[in-house]
Amino acid sequence: MRRSKICLTTNHDNHPAMTRADLIGRLAQLHTQLQAKDAELAVKVILDALSNTLSKGGRVEIRGFGSFTLNYRPPRQGHNPKTGAKVKVPAKYVPHFKAGKELRERVNEGD
């Protein structure tokens, strides 16, 4: 069972983080010809395409925004923090985002 995640985190300037629902609402607001359900479908399709490409080992690049890739983490020996027992942590791939030049410049304009 999947539950919607309510995001209560804030960034360093106490601005609330943008959630999926916020993104859908903003898209519907900017493009009045879209109904909320159309905006929701658009966001779902884009995020599904990103997830599917990454799950197949691919790379996603959005010019002016950034790129999503996978980083390999080799197996390692970990510790259970509660008991101190040694635990084998298996190898895994983790998503990685690298901001593009335009995004970095826009973010730094606010400084």
C-alpha positions as a Markdown table, in Angstrom:
| # | Residue | x | y | z |
|---|---|---|---|---|
| 1 | Met | 0.0 | 0.0 | 0.0 |
| 2 | Arg | 1.5 | 3.4 | -1.0 |
| 3 | Arg | 0.7 | 6.5 | 1.0 |
| 4 | Ser | 1.2 | 10.0 | -0.2 |
| 5 | Lys | 4.2 | 11.6 | 1.5 |
| 6 | Ile | 3.6 | 14.9 | 3.1 |
| 7 | Cys | 6.8 | 16.9 | 2.9 |
| 8 | Leu | 7.5 | 19.0 | 6.0 |
| 9 | Thr | 11.1 | 19.7 | 5.3 |
| 10 | Thr | 12.5 | 23.2 | 4.6 |
| 11 | Asn | 15.6 | 24.5 | 3.0 |
| 12 | His | 18.1 | 26.8 | 4.6 |
| 13 | Asp | 15.9 | 29.9 | 4.2 |
| 14 | Asn | 12.8 | 28.2 | 5.7 |
| 15 | His | 11.1 | 27.9 | 2.4 |
| 16 | Pro | 8.9 | 24.8 | 2.3 |
| 17 | Ala | 10.0 | 22.0 | 0.0 |
| 18 | Met | 8.0 | 21.5 | -3.2 |
| 19 | Thr | 6.0 | 18.3 | -3.1 |
| 20 | Arg | 4.5 | 16.4 | -6.1 |
| 21 | Ala | 1.1 | 17.9 | -5.3 |
| 22 | Asp | 2.7 | 21.4 | -5.3 |
| 23 | Leu | 4.2 | 20.7 | -8.7 |
| 24 | Ile | 0.9 | 19.4 | -10.1 |
| 25 | Gly | -0.9 | 22.5 | -8.8 |
| 26 | Arg | 1.7 | 24.9 | -10.2 |
| 27 | Leu | 1.5 | 23.2 | -13.6 |
| 28 | Ala | -2.3 | 23.4 | -13.7 |
| 29 | Gln | -2.1 | 27.1 | -12.5 |
| 30 | Leu | 0.5 | 28.1 | -15.2 |
| 31 | His | -1.4 | 26.2 | -18.0 |
| 32 | Thr | -5.1 | 27.0 | -17.5 |
| 33 | Gln | -6.1 | 24.8 | -20.4 |
| 34 | Leu | -5.0 | 21.8 | -18.4 |
| 35 | Gln | -7.3 | 20.4 | -15.8 |
| 36 | Ala | -5.8 | 19.2 | -12.5 |
| 37 | Lys | -6.1 | 15.5 | -13.5 |
| 38 | Asp | -4.2 | 16.3 | -16.8 |
| 39 | Ala | -1.4 | 18.0 | -15.0 |
| 40 | Glu | -1.3 | 15.1 | -12.6 |
| 41 | Leu | -1.0 | 12.7 | -15.5 |
| 42 | Ala | 1.7 | 14.7 | -17.1 |
| 43 | Val | 3.8 | 14.8 | -13.9 |
| 44 | Lys | 3.2 | 11.0 | -13.4 |
| 45 | Val | 4.3 | 10.2 | -17.0 |
| 46 | Ile | 7.5 | 12.3 | -16.7 |
| 47 | Leu | 8.5 | 10.8 | -13.3 |
| 48 | Asp | 7.7 | 7.3 | -14.4 |
| 49 | Ala | 9.9 | 7.7 | -17.5 |
| 50 | Leu | 12.7 | 9.0 | -15.3 |
| 51 | Ser | 12.3 | 6.0 | -12.9 |
| 52 | Asn | 12.0 | 3.4 | -15.7 |
| 53 | Thr | 15.1 | 4.7 | -17.5 |
| 54 | Leu | 17.2 | 4.7 | -14.3 |
| 55 | Ser | 15.9 | 1.3 | -13.3 |
| 56 | Lys | 17.2 | -0.1 | -16.6 |
| 57 | Gly | 20.6 | 1.4 | -15.9 |
| 58 | Gly | 20.2 | 4.4 | -18.3 |
| 59 | Arg | 21.0 | 8.0 | -17.9 |
| 60 | Val | 18.5 | 10.9 | -18.1 |
| 61 | Glu | 19.7 | 14.3 | -19.2 |
| 62 | Ile | 17.5 | 17.4 | -19.2 |
| 63 | Arg | 19.3 | 20.3 | -20.9 |
| 64 | Gly | 19.6 | 23.4 | -18.7 |
| 65 | Phe | 18.4 | 21.4 | -15.6 |
| 66 | Gly | 20.8 | 18.5 | -15.0 |
| 67 | Ser | 21.3 | 14.8 | -15.3 |
| 68 | Phe | 20.3 | 11.7 | -13.4 |
| 69 | Thr | 22.6 | 8.7 | -13.3 |
| 70 | Leu | 23.3 | 5.7 | -11.1 |
| 71 | Asn | 26.3 | 5.4 | -8.8 |
| 72 | Tyr | 27.5 | 1.9 | -7.8 |
| 73 | Arg | 28.1 | 1.3 | -4.1 |
| 74 | Pro | 30.2 | -1.9 | -3.6 |
| 75 | Pro | 29.3 | -4.4 | -0.8 |
| 76 | Arg | 30.7 | -3.5 | 2.6 |
| 77 | Gln | 30.8 | -4.5 | 6.2 |
| 78 | Gly | 28.4 | -2.4 | 8.3 |
| 79 | His | 27.3 | -2.4 | 11.9 |
| 80 | Asn | 23.9 | -2.5 | 13.5 |
| 81 | Pro | 23.9 | 0.7 | 15.6 |
| 82 | Lys | 21.6 | -0.8 | 18.3 |
| 83 | Thr | 23.5 | -4.0 | 18.9 |
| 84 | Gly | 26.9 | -3.3 | 17.4 |
| 85 | Ala | 26.7 | -6.6 | 15.5 |
| 86 | Lys | 28.5 | -6.8 | 12.1 |
| 87 | Val | 26.1 | -6.8 | 9.1 |
| 88 | Lys | 26.9 | -7.4 | 5.5 |
| 89 | Val | 25.6 | -4.5 | 3.3 |
| 90 | Pro | 25.0 | -5.7 | -0.2 |
| 91 | Ala | 26.1 | -3.9 | -3.3 |
| 92 | Lys | 23.6 | -1.5 | -4.7 |
| 93 | Tyr | 23.0 | 1.3 | -7.2 |
| 94 | Val | 21.8 | 4.7 | -5.9 |
| 95 | Pro | 20.4 | 7.6 | -8.0 |
| 96 | His | 22.6 | 10.6 | -8.4 |
| 97 | Phe | 21.6 | 14.1 | -9.7 |
| 98 | Lys | 24.1 | 16.5 | -11.1 |
| 99 | Ala | 22.8 | 20.0 | -11.7 |
| 100 | Gly | 23.3 | 21.6 | -15.1 |
| 101 | Lys | 25.1 | 24.9 | -15.6 |
| 102 | Glu | 21.9 | 26.9 | -16.1 |
| 103 | Leu | 20.4 | 25.6 | -12.9 |
| 104 | Arg | 23.5 | 26.2 | -10.9 |
| 105 | Glu | 23.6 | 29.8 | -12.2 |
| 106 | Arg | 19.9 | 30.4 | -11.4 |
| 107 | Val | 20.3 | 29.0 | -7.9 |
| 108 | Asn | 23.4 | 31.2 | -7.2 |
| 109 | Glu | 21.6 | 34.4 | -8.5 |
| 110 | Gly | 19.8 | 34.5 | -5.2 |
| 111 | Asp | 23.0 | 34.9 | -3.2 |
